[in-house]
Amino acid sequence: MVILFCFAGAFFCLLLFWRNLNQTISQQNAQPVGTISWKYKVAQRRFQDRVLWARLQQGAPVYYGDFIRTDILSETTITLSKGSRVSLVENSLIQIFSEDEVPLLTLAQGNVTINAAEGGGTAMLLDAQGNMIQVSGGTVLDARIGPEGNFNLFVSEGSASLVIDGENQRIEAGDALTLDQNGRSLEEARTVMLSPKPGIRLLQTVNRPLPVDFAWNGVHYADGDTTRIEIAADRDFKAILRTLNGETSARTELAPGAYFWRAYAVSADGATGVANASLGKLTISYVPAPQLVSPVGGYEYRYLSRLPALTFQWTASTEVSSYMIEVADNPGIANPVLQTLVRGNSGETLSFVHSGLGAGRWYWRVIPTPDNGADLRSDEGGLVPSAIASFTITQSGTLAAPTLQNPPAESFINIAPAPLTASLRDIYFSWKSEPEAGSYTLLVSTSPSLQAPVLTRQVTTNYYRYVPTELREGRYYWGVYQTGGDGTMSEVSPSRSFTTTAGELVLRPTFPPNNYTVSDTRLPEFTWKTNLTESLRFQVSDTPDFSRLLIDEAASGGVWTANAASRGSTLDVGRWYWRVKAGDGNVQTPARSFQVALPPPPIPADPVSMAPTPVAAALMASTPAAPTPAATALTASTTAAAASAAPASVAPASTAPTPATRASTAPTPVAPASTAPTPATRASTASTPAAPASTASTSAVPTPAASTPAAPASTASTPATRASTASTTAAPTPATRASTASTPAAPASTASTTAVPTPAASTPAAPASTASTTATRASTASTTAVPTPAASTPAVPTPAAPASTVSTPAASSPGTLLSAARLLLPENNAYFGPDRLRDTEFITFAWAAVPGANVYTLALYREDGGRRQLIQRWESSAITSKAIEVSLLRNGTFVWQVESLKRAANGAIERRGTLSENRFTLSLPVIPQKTANDPGKVYGQ
């Protein structure tokens, strides 16, 4: 008995301790001193007589004696009952007291802003490091305890006073005060920001840059000192966006976002007082119109005798927590029959339930209301209300069919006994509750029309828990109808199907694994394992939620392979997601991602052949070079000599390499010509690089033998000779052999050249010109070799050179450059911090379409110390945007480039565009790794 009594006493004490320990939400018999009117991220409160910290929600009450603190990157605003506002930035701690019914704040650490200009100008007291500061009504000030322990006070409006060294000192608007840890005043150069107010939040109803006016006053400035204001996207001022200079004011435009500013004095010799800079934060928020969720689109409510309970839902902005809902019987919302203020947590979908509206057509909207602490900047004079939606309430003599909820359509249910309990699993049927239903009847059948049901149950709740003793494996259909209190029955709801199985479902992906990379744009073979016999669908999307399907095809056999009939057998470069889904139900594989990357770059050709020479430049031209007068004269004289010559026996064709054929023919020993090379020949062959060898088959024209020795052919290098791309059959001179031996072969042209035998002459052949001329390199057309008269002495037979096997694609003409793509998002020098990325996990790159372009390449680089490192390159067809997950990037500065291209049907680039590039900075807080305390020496060590 004694033991039982001791246990009961211990239990009772523990219960009291637990209730006392966890009573952190409200205080009984206590009047709140204020409420949390705005909160960003984590703000906590601890009662004076408690030990636990509780998270504060927007609208939570605040009592005297409470400790209020903010976490890293967090902020909160307290609106006191008399109208004044108290704002805390990150890592700040205050305690709220009352002295003779005057609010007293004790600043323990961080930064607090007091705005006593609201609510009629109520006076307050501020205790910081033992310094009691009296804040007059209508005063706006910023108090801060710096990391070095000094206390800084900046007064923007009104006045404040405190006792220093036994004397009462008054600080007026535009003045500042700095005290060390011992309470001594320090005369340091300080900048007091008069506008914008400390910690202000500016709201605007249009998403565009907002003009912001900065006004300040310098305190303890020396002669010649000026003020510099730096605006950054991070609190460490590593990403400075603006730098303003002026005597007392400056203006700039800032896009919606969070900004940090600091102001400090700059002396005449350039020395800065950045160590004593005044700090502040400015938030510009775009508040769009609320979006109505329900009821919308002329929704109809039907009732028999009891008015329906209507649930109004709409989206809420992160900057607004109170909305006015209005309902009227006219589209102009004049004289609304319902007008009420609804509060809720910001950034969520808010709702309001009302059941007092009768039959008729009704119109409704919601109007956002700015919170205390926000300054509205709107061209319309207020926040934009939502659109107006309508709905209808109809009284009829019938009840509406219930709306089914669970199990979903085409779902699968395992009815096999549980492995541990060997008991059958439960099936939960549920449907939407109807206000006038006295009972519901559940029907389960093997027929879609619910004829001959195998299960019939009548319940008074909107759900039923069933142990499947009467169901076997197979497909079933279910539906529900309601019965009113007067016995009136509704129609049966449209039936839904479900499939029962005697075991766990197997539907899991096998290949490719998550984050798999495809080296080209050809999809791999996708495989999975399943025991389902139902129809499956293979789906590919560019979004993780599969809201946009690029591939949605029937699949079977546990494998899907891209084929010509597939709409998405090839995909653009980027990240994609795939899954397998069972019919239209909710059974599907987890989404897996795969990356389509650019193919590896081709292996570069020989450096000599890739060198940009005049020959390659000439080949890029689309119009062949016109022959020069010298070439025309040479051709005419040679043709006349050939016409007057007599036929002779044909000798083997000379294999002397010409400038067009040296690259494609192997060296062949040739008897030296009887005529020595002329100086012009030596000069031409020595100084002129070998032209690309033509692979076009060019036949050397048989030349009739001349009756008299032919005059030696000119060996001078003329422009016309260089313009011709055809090879000229000629006997090699010493200069020719020297050129052939010492000059590297140029890249072979795509045409092939075939040597044609030249008739032997009766006299010694004159040396032919071996010089490669400008026109030879410039022309892209194949030109017939100029016949050379043969001499009376038979030419030395030389075997024909083998045909060239080298083939190089012909260069394409780029034409004029496409215009540069205009980059839209992210804007140049954009900053992505926690405030900008708190609602999304992606960074979207967008640019304007370029006329004439059908392909765009997006390249992303990391910039570090002036050097760029390529992260990835994507190519898309006529798509002007790309979303990239933030988790794939690290903090730093990045450069993204877009180039527009025009590709032909065979993939060749016809025209290029000028590169466009922007920079952006990514800076997210690094969460420190939590480490365990030192465990000491572990046993066994």
DANORJO-V25595 format. One record per residue. N is the residue number from 1. OMEGA is omega in radians with two decimals (none if undefined). Layout:
# DANORJO-V25595
n & omega
N & OMEGA
N & OMEGA
This chain:
# DANORJO-V25595
n & omega
1 & 3.12
2 & -3.14
3 & 3.12
4 & 3.13
5 & 3.11
6 & 3.12
7 & 3.13
8 & 3.11
9 & 3.13
10 & 3.13
11 & 3.14
12 & 3.10
13 & 3.10
14 & 3.12
15 & 3.10
16 & 3.12
17 & -3.14
18 & 3.12
19 & 3.14
20 & -3.11
21 & -3.03
22 & 3.10
23 & -3.05
24 & -3.08
25 & -3.12
26 & 3.07
27 & -3.14
28 & 3.11
29 & 3.12
30 & -3.14
31 & 3.13
32 & 3.08
33 & -3.14
34 & 3.14
35 & 3.03
36 & -3.08
37 & 3.09
38 & -3.11
39 & 3.04
40 & -3.10
41 & -2.88
42 & 2.96
43 & -3.05
44 & 3.13
45 & 3.03
46 & 3.09
47 & -3.08
48 & -3.09
49 & 3.12
50 & -3.13
51 & -3.10
52 & 3.05
53 & 3.11
54 & 3.10
55 & 3.13
56 & 3.03
57 & 3.11
58 & -3.08
59 & -3.14
60 & 3.14
61 & 3.09
62 & -3.07
63 & 3.04
64 & -3.11
65 & -3.11
66 & 2.93
67 & 3.10
68 & 3.12
69 & 3.10
70 & -3.14
71 & 3.10
72 & -3.13
73 & -3.12
74 & 3.12
75 & 3.06
76 & 3.09
77 & 3.11
78 & 3.05
79 & -3.11
80 & -3.06
81 & 3.13
82 & 3.00
83 & -3.14
84 & -3.12
85 & 3.09
86 & -3.09
87 & 3.12
88 & 3.01
89 & -3.05
90 & 3.07
91 & 3.11
92 & -3.11
93 & 3.07
94 & 2.97
95 & -3.04
96 & 3.07
97 & 3.05
98 & 3.10
99 & -3.08
100 & 3.12
101 & 3.03
102 & 3.14
103 & 3.12
104 & 3.12
105 & 3.04
106 & -3.13
107 & -3.13
108 & 3.11
109 & 3.05
110 & -2.95
111 & 3.11
112 & 3.07
113 & 3.14
114 & 3.09
115 & 3.13
116 & 3.09
117 & 3.14
118 & 3.02
119 & 3.08
120 & 3.05
121 & 3.14
122 & 3.11
123 & -3.13
124 & 3.07
125 & 3.13
126 & 3.11
127 & 3.13
128 & 3.13
129 & 3.12
130 & 3.10
131 & -3.13
132 & -3.07
133 & 3.08
134 & -3.10
135 & -3.13
136 & 3.07
137 & -3.12
138 & -3.08
139 & 3.01
140 & -3.11
141 & 3.12
142 & -3.13
143 & -3.04
144 & 2.98
145 & -3.07
146 & 3.14
147 & 3.12
148 & 3.10
149 & 3.12
150 & 3.12
151 & -3.11
152 & 3.14
153 & 3.13
154 & -3.12
155 & 3.14
156 & 3.11
157 & 3.08
158 & -3.11
159 & 3.07
160 & -3.14
161 & 3.09
162 & -3.12
163 & 3.11
164 & -3.14
165 & 3.08
166 & -3.14
167 & 3.12
168 & -3.11
169 & -3.10
170 & -3.13
171 & -3.11
172 & 3.12
173 & -3.12
174 & -3.13
175 & -3.12
176 & -3.14
177 & 3.09
178 & 3.12
179 & 3.06
180 & -3.06
181 & 3.12
182 & 3.10
183 & 3.12
184 & -3.13
185 & 3.13
186 & 3.12
187 & 3.12
188 & 3.12
189 & -3.12
190 & 3.11
191 & 3.13
192 & 3.14
193 & 3.13
194 & 3.12
195 & -0.02
196 & -3.12
197 & -3.10
198 & 3.07
199 & -3.07
200 & 3.05
201 & -3.13
202 & 3.13
203 & 3.06
204 & -3.03
205 & 3.09
206 & -3.08
207 & 3.14
208 & 3.13
209 & -3.08
210 & 3.06
211 & -3.13
212 & 3.13
213 & 3.06
214 & 3.07
215 & -3.03
216 & 3.09
217 & 3.14
218 & -3.14
219 & -3.12
220 & 3.07
221 & 3.02
222 & 3.11
223 & 3.13
224 & 3.12
225 & 3.03
226 & -3.10
227 & 3.06
228 & 3.11
229 & 3.11
230 & 3.13
231 & -3.07
232 & 3.10
233 & 3.12
234 & -3.07
235 & 3.09
236 & 3.10
237 & 3.02
238 & 3.13
239 & -3.13
240 & -3.09
241 & -3.12
242 & 3.00
243 & -3.09
244 & 3.09
245 & 3.12
246 & -3.13
247 & -3.12
248 & -3.10
249 & 3.08
250 & -3.14
251 & 3.05
252 & 3.10
253 & -3.11
254 & 3.08
255 & 3.11
256 & -3.11
257 & 3.12
258 & -3.09
259 & 3.08
260 & -3.13
261 & 3.01
262 & -3.09
263 & -3.11
264 & -3.11
265 & 3.07
266 & -3.10
267 & -3.11
268 & 3.14
269 & 3.07
270 & 3.12
271 & -3.08
272 & 3.06
273 & -3.08
274 & 3.12
275 & 3.12
276 & -3.08
277 & 2.99
278 & -3.05
279 & 3.09
280 & 3.13
281 & 3.13
282 & -3.14
283 & 3.06
284 & -3.05
285 & 3.03
286 & -3.11
287 & 3.13
288 & 3.10
289 & 3.10
290 & 3.10
291 & 3.14
292 & -3.11
293 & 3.10
294 & -0.07
295 & 3.11
296 & 3.03
297 & 3.11
298 & -3.13
299 & -3.09
300 & 3.01
301 & -3.14
302 & 3.11
303 & -3.12
304 & -3.14
305 & -3.11
306 & -3.13
307 & -3.09
308 & 3.03
309 & -3.08
310 & 3.09
311 & 3.09
312 & -3.12
313 & 3.09
314 & 3.13
315 & -3.12
316 & 3.11
317 & 3.10
318 & -3.11
319 & -3.09
320 & 3.14
321 & 3.10
322 & -3.09
323 & 3.05
324 & 3.11
325 & -3.12
326 & 3.10
327 & 3.14
328 & 3.14
329 & 3.12
330 & -3.08
331 & 3.10
332 & -3.12
333 & 3.05
334 & -3.12
335 & -3.10
336 & 3.10
337 & 3.09
338 & 3.12
339 & -3.08
340 & -3.13
341 & -3.11
342 & 3.09
343 & 3.11
344 & 3.14
345 & -3.10
346 & 3.08
347 & -3.13
348 & 3.04
349 & -3.12
350 & -3.12
351 & 3.12
352 & -3.10
353 & -3.14
354 & -3.10
355 & -3.09
356 & -3.12
357 & 3.14
358 & -3.10
359 & 3.13
360 & 3.10
361 & -3.03
362 & 3.12
363 & -3.10
364 & 3.09
365 & 3.05
366 & -3.12
367 & 3.11
368 & 3.14
369 & -3.12
370 & 3.07
371 & 3.00
372 & -3.14
373 & 3.14
374 & 3.11
375 & -3.07
376 & 3.04
377 & -3.04
378 & 3.06
379 & -3.11
380 & 3.13
381 & 3.12
382 & 3.10
383 & -3.05
384 & 3.08
385 & 3.11
386 & 3.00
387 & -3.13
388 & 3.12
389 & -3.11
390 & 3.04
391 & -3.07
392 & 3.02
393 & -3.05
394 & 3.03
395 & -3.09
396 & -3.14
397 & -3.14
398 & 3.08
399 & 3.13
400 & 3.09
401 & 3.14
402 & 3.10
403 & -3.09
404 & -3.13
405 & -3.04
406 & 0.07
407 & -3.14
408 & 3.11
409 & 3.09
410 & -3.14
411 & -3.13
412 & -3.08
413 & 3.12
414 & -3.12
415 & 3.10
416 & 3.11
417 & 3.09
418 & -3.04
419 & -3.08
420 & -3.06
421 & -3.11
422 & 3.09
423 & -3.11
424 & 3.11
425 & -3.14
426 & 3.01
427 & -3.14
428 & 3.01
429 & 3.12
430 & -3.14
431 & -3.09
432 & -3.13
433 & 3.11
434 & -3.02
435 & -3.06
436 & -3.10
437 & 3.00
438 & 3.12
439 & 3.11
440 & 3.10
441 & 3.14
442 & 3.12
443 & 3.06
444 & -3.06
445 & 3.03
446 & -3.12
447 & 3.10
448 & 3.12
449 & 3.12
450 & 3.05
451 & -3.13
452 & -3.09
453 & 3.07
454 & -3.14
455 & 3.09
456 & -3.13
457 & 3.08
458 & -3.09
459 & 3.10
460 & 3.09
461 & -3.12
462 & 3.05
463 & 3.09
464 & 3.11
465 & -3.02
466 & 3.00
467 & -2.94
468 & 3.09
469 & -3.07
470 & -3.11
471 & 3.07
472 & 3.10
473 & 3.12
474 & -3.12
475 & 3.14
476 & 3.10
477 & -3.13
478 & 3.12
479 & -3.06
480 & 2.93
481 & -3.10
482 & 3.10
483 & -3.13
484 & -3.12
485 & 3.13
486 & 3.11
487 & 3.12
488 & -3.13
489 & 3.09
490 & 3.02
491 & 3.09
492 & 3.13
493 & 3.01
494 & -3.03
495 & 3.04
496 & -3.13
497 & 2.97
498 & -3.08
499 & 3.11
500 & 3.13
501 & 3.14
502 & 3.14
503 & -3.14
504 & 3.11
505 & 3.08
506 & 3.04
507 & -3.09
508 & -3.14
509 & 3.11
510 & -3.14
511 & 0.01
512 & 3.11
513 & 3.14
514 & -3.13
515 & 3.11
516 & -3.11
517 & 3.09
518 & -3.04
519 & 3.08
520 & -3.05
521 & 3.09
522 & -3.06
523 & 3.09
524 & 3.08
525 & -3.12
526 & -3.11
527 & 3.11
528 & -3.13
529 & -3.11
530 & 3.00
531 & -3.14
532 & 3.06
533 & 3.13
534 & 3.12
535 & 3.13
536 & 3.11
537 & 3.08
538 & -3.03
539 & 3.06
540 & -3.12
541 & 3.05
542 & 3.08
543 & -3.12
544 & -3.13
545 & 3.09
546 & 3.08
547 & 3.11
548 & -3.07
549 & 3.03
550 & 3.08
551 & 3.09
552 & -3.01
553 & 3.07
554 & -3.11
555 & 3.12
556 & 3.08
557 & 3.10
558 & -3.13
559 & 3.04
560 & -3.13
561 & 3.10
562 & 3.10
563 & -3.06
564 & -3.12
565 & -3.11
566 & 3.14
567 & -3.09
568 & 3.12
569 & 3.01
570 & -3.12
571 & 3.10
572 & 3.10
573 & 3.14
574 & -3.12
575 & -3.12
576 & -3.11
577 & -3.13
578 & 3.10
579 & 3.05
580 & -3.05
581 & 3.14
582 & 3.12
583 & 3.11
584 & -3.10
585 & -3.10
586 & 3.10
587 & -3.09
588 & 3.09
589 & 3.02
590 & -3.13
591 & 3.05
592 & -3.13
593 & 3.01
594 & -3.05
595 & 3.02
596 & -3.07
597 & 3.08
598 & 3.08
599 & 3.14
600 & -3.12
601 & 3.13
602 & 3.11
603 & -3.08
604 & 3.13
605 & 3.13
606 & -3.09
607 & -3.13
608 & -3.12
609 & -3.14
610 & -3.09
611 & 3.13
612 & -3.14
613 & 3.04
614 & 3.13
615 & -3.14
616 & 3.12
617 & 3.14
618 & 3.14
619 & 3.11
620 & -3.13
621 & -3.10
622 & -3.10
623 & 3.13
624 & 3.12
625 & -3.14
626 & 3.13
627 & 3.13
628 & 3.13
629 & 3.14
630 & 3.13
631 & 3.13
632 & 3.14
633 & 3.14
634 & -3.13
635 & -3.12
636 & -3.11
637 & 3.14
638 & 3.14
639 & 3.12
640 & 3.11
641 & -3.14
642 & -3.12
643 & -3.10
644 & -3.10
645 & 3.13
646 & 3.12
647 & 3.11
648 & 3.14
649 & -3.07
650 & 3.09
651 & 3.08
652 & -3.10
653 & 3.10
654 & 3.13
655 & 3.12
656 & -3.11
657 & 3.00
658 & 3.11
659 & -3.12
660 & -3.01
661 & -3.08
662 & -3.10
663 & -3.03
664 & -3.11
665 & 3.09
666 & 3.12
667 & -3.14
668 & 3.11
669 & -3.11
670 & 3.10
671 & -3.13
672 & 3.13
673 & -3.11
674 & -3.10
675 & -3.14
676 & 3.13
677 & 3.11
678 & 3.08
679 & 3.14
680 & 3.12
681 & -3.11
682 & -3.13
683 & -3.10
684 & -3.07
685 & -3.12
686 & -3.00
687 & -3.05
688 & 3.11
689 & -3.11
690 & 3.11
691 & 3.10
692 & -3.13
693 & 3.12
694 & 3.09
695 & 3.03
696 & -3.10
697 & 3.13
698 & -3.11
699 & 3.04
700 & -3.06
701 & 3.10
702 & -3.11
703 & 3.09
704 & 3.12
705 & 3.13
706 & 3.13
707 & 3.11
708 & 3.12
709 & 3.13
710 & 3.10
711 & 3.13
712 & 3.12
713 & -3.13
714 & 3.13
715 & -3.13
716 & 3.13
717 & 3.14
718 & 3.10
719 & -3.12
720 & 3.13
721 & -3.12
722 & -3.10
723 & -3.07
724 & 3.11
725 & -3.13
726 & 3.07
727 & 3.14
728 & -3.13
729 & -3.13
730 & 3.08
731 & -3.10
732 & 2.99
733 & 3.10
734 & 3.11
735 & 3.11
736 & -3.14
737 & 3.13
738 & -3.14
739 & -3.13
740 & -3.09
741 & -2.98
742 & -3.05
743 & 3.11
744 & 3.14
745 & 3.09
746 & 3.14
747 & -3.14
748 & 3.08
749 & -3.10
750 & 3.10
751 & 3.11
752 & -3.08
753 & 3.10
754 & 3.14
755 & 3.11
756 & -3.08
757 & 3.11
758 & -3.13
759 & 3.11
760 & 3.13
761 & 3.14
762 & 3.12
763 & 3.14
764 & -3.13
765 & 3.08
766 & 3.13
767 & 3.14
768 & 3.13
769 & -3.12
770 & -3.05
771 & 3.00
772 & -3.00
773 & -3.07
774 & -3.12
775 & 3.09
776 & -3.12
777 & -3.03
778 & -3.02
779 & 3.08
780 & -3.13
781 & 3.08
782 & -3.09
783 & 3.13
784 & -3.12
785 & 3.12
786 & -3.12
787 & -3.13
788 & 3.12
789 & 3.14
790 & 3.09
791 & -3.10
792 & 3.12
793 & -3.10
794 & 3.10
795 & 3.14
796 & -3.12
797 & 3.11
798 & 3.13
799 & -3.11
800 & -3.13
801 & 3.10
802 & 3.13
803 & -3.12
804 & 3.09
805 & -3.13
806 & 3.12
807 & 3.13
808 & 3.13
809 & 3.12
810 & 3.13
811 & 3.12
812 & -3.14
813 & -3.08
814 & -3.08
815 & 3.13
816 & -3.13
817 & 2.99
818 & 3.12
819 & -3.12
820 & 3.10
821 & 3.11
822 & -3.07
823 & -3.07
824 & -3.10
825 & -0.18
826 & -3.12
827 & -3.10
828 & -3.11
829 & 3.09
830 & 3.14
831 & 3.13
832 & 3.10
833 & -3.12
834 & -3.10
835 & -3.07
836 & -3.05
837 & -3.09
838 & -3.11
839 & -3.12
840 & 3.10
841 & -3.05
842 & 2.94
843 & -3.08
844 & 3.05
845 & -3.11
846 & 3.12
847 & -3.13
848 & 3.13
849 & -3.13
850 & 3.12
851 & 3.12
852 & -3.12
853 & 3.05
854 & 3.12
855 & 3.07
856 & 3.05
857 & 3.11
858 & 3.13
859 & -3.14
860 & -3.11
861 & 2.94
862 & -3.10
863 & -3.10
864 & 3.11
865 & -3.14
866 & 3.11
867 & -3.12
868 & 3.09
869 & -3.11
870 & 3.08
871 & 3.13
872 & 3.10
873 & 3.12
874 & 3.06
875 & -3.11
876 & 3.14
877 & 3.06
878 & 3.06
879 & -3.02
880 & 3.06
881 & 3.13
882 & 3.11
883 & -3.10
884 & 3.13
885 & 3.14
886 & -3.11
887 & 3.13
888 & -3.07
889 & 3.03
890 & 3.12
891 & 3.13
892 & 3.13
893 & -3.07
894 & 3.06
895 & 3.07
896 & -3.06
897 & 3.07
898 & 3.06
899 & 3.10
900 & -3.12
901 & 2.96
902 & -3.13
903 & 3.04
904 & -3.12
905 & 3.14
906 & 3.11
907 & -3.13
908 & 3.13
909 & 3.11
910 & 3.13
911 & 3.09
912 & 3.11
913 & 3.12
914 & -3.13
915 & 3.01
916 & -3.11
917 & 3.04
918 & 3.07
919 & 2.97
920 & -3.10
921 & 3.10
922 & -3.12
923 & 3.11
924 & -3.14
925 & 3.11
926 & -3.13
927 & -3.11
928 & 3.11
929 & 3.12
930 & -3.13
931 & 3.13
932 & 3.07
933 & -3.13
934 & -3.10
935 & -3.09
936 & -3.11
937 & -3.11
938 & -3.13
939 & 3.13
940 & 3.13
941 & none
